């Protein structure tokens, strides 16, 4: 997975990429938020950034669990 985080202040943002995307698309936004003093966490949704078969095999429940884990 290509999850990443940037430690900052007490207030934070959890960034989630779009369907078919990856966390790398959010690096510029994450960097800007971090430079403004925020904590940033970004998770890669299961099945994304891999093969078509991996994407097809993933479910919304897998995606929801990944977002919940990143939030925790």
C-alpha positions as a LaTeX table, in Angstrom:
\begin{tabular}{lrrr}
\hline
Residue & $x$ (\AA) & $y$ (\AA) & $z$ (\AA) \\
\hline
Unk1 & 0.00 & 0.00 & 0.00 \\
Unk2 & 1.04 & 3.58 & $-0.56$ \\
Unk3 & $-0.44$ & 5.04 & 2.61 \\
Unk4 & 1.32 & 8.09 & 3.96 \\
Unk5 & 1.05 & 10.48 & 6.86 \\
Unk6 & 2.50 & 13.84 & 7.84 \\
Unk7 & 2.54 & 14.73 & 11.52 \\
Unk8 & 1.49 & 18.27 & 12.30 \\
Unk9 & $-0.89$ & 20.00 & 14.63 \\
Unk10 & $-3.79$ & 18.68 & 16.65 \\
Unk11 & $-6.27$ & 19.22 & 13.80 \\
Unk12 & $-5.91$ & 16.85 & 10.89 \\
Unk13 & $-7.24$ & 15.77 & 7.54 \\
Unk14 & $-7.88$ & 12.25 & 6.30 \\
Unk15 & $-7.54$ & 12.26 & 2.52 \\
Unk16 & $-9.11$ & 9.52 & 0.41 \\
Unk17 & $-8.36$ & 9.27 & $-3.31$ \\
Unk18 & $-11.04$ & 8.90 & $-5.94$ \\
Unk19 & $-12.19$ & 5.74 & $-7.69$ \\
Unk20 & $-9.34$ & 4.46 & $-9.82$ \\
Unk21 & $-6.87$ & 6.80 & $-8.16$ \\
Unk22 & $-4.00$ & 6.43 & $-5.71$ \\
Unk23 & $-2.66$ & 8.44 & $-2.77$ \\
Unk24 & 0.13 & 9.86 & $-4.94$ \\
Unk25 & $-2.47$ & 12.13 & $-6.57$ \\
Unk26 & $-2.97$ & 13.80 & $-3.18$ \\
Unk27 & 0.67 & 14.64 & $-2.35$ \\
Unk28 & 0.37 & 18.31 & $-3.40$ \\
Unk29 & $-2.79$ & 18.85 & $-1.38$ \\
Unk30 & $-1.34$ & 16.95 & 1.58 \\
Unk31 & 1.83 & 19.02 & 1.43 \\
Unk32 & $-0.10$ & 22.30 & 1.39 \\
Unk33 & $-2.21$ & 21.24 & 4.36 \\
Unk34 & 0.88 & 20.09 & 6.25 \\
Unk35 & 2.71 & 23.37 & 5.56 \\
Unk36 & $-0.31$ & 25.11 & 7.07 \\
Unk37 & 0.25 & 23.17 & 10.29 \\
Unk38 & $-2.22$ & 20.33 & 9.93 \\
Unk39 & $-1.69$ & 16.61 & 10.41 \\
Unk40 & $-2.46$ & 14.69 & 7.23 \\
Unk41 & $-3.14$ & 10.99 & 6.71 \\
Unk42 & $-3.87$ & 9.38 & 3.36 \\
Unk43 & $-4.76$ & 5.75 & 2.78 \\
Unk44 & $-4.75$ & 3.67 & $-0.37$ \\
Unk45 & $-8.01$ & 1.86 & $-0.93$ \\
Unk46 & $-7.69$ & $-1.92$ & $-1.38$ \\
Unk47 & $-7.55$ & $-2.98$ & $-5.01$ \\
Unk48 & $-6.37$ & 0.43 & $-6.25$ \\
Unk49 & $-2.92$ & 0.90 & $-7.74$ \\
Unk50 & $-2.68$ & $-2.77$ & $-8.67$ \\
Unk51 & $-4.12$ & $-5.00$ & $-11.32$ \\
Unk52 & $-7.62$ & $-4.94$ & $-12.73$ \\
Unk53 & $-8.27$ & $-8.28$ & $-11.04$ \\
Unk54 & $-7.31$ & $-6.81$ & $-7.65$ \\
Unk55 & $-9.66$ & $-3.88$ & $-8.18$ \\
Unk56 & $-12.54$ & $-6.12$ & $-9.23$ \\
Unk57 & $-11.96$ & $-8.37$ & $-6.19$ \\
Unk58 & $-12.17$ & $-5.45$ & $-3.74$ \\
Unk59 & $-15.47$ & $-4.37$ & $-2.20$ \\
Unk60 & $-16.83$ & $-1.20$ & $-0.70$ \\
Unk61 & $-16.54$ & $-2.95$ & 2.67 \\
Unk62 & $-12.78$ & $-3.34$ & 2.09 \\
Unk63 & $-12.55$ & 0.36 & 1.22 \\
Unk64 & $-14.59$ & 1.38 & 4.26 \\
Unk65 & $-12.38$ & $-0.73$ & 6.54 \\
Unk66 & $-9.23$ & 0.88 & 5.09 \\
Unk67 & $-10.60$ & 4.38 & 5.71 \\
Unk68 & $-11.64$ & 3.45 & 9.26 \\
Unk69 & $-8.17$ & 2.03 & 9.96 \\
Unk70 & $-6.49$ & 5.18 & 8.62 \\
Unk71 & $-8.75$ & 7.31 & 10.80 \\
Unk72 & $-7.89$ & 5.28 & 13.88 \\
\hline
\end{tabular}
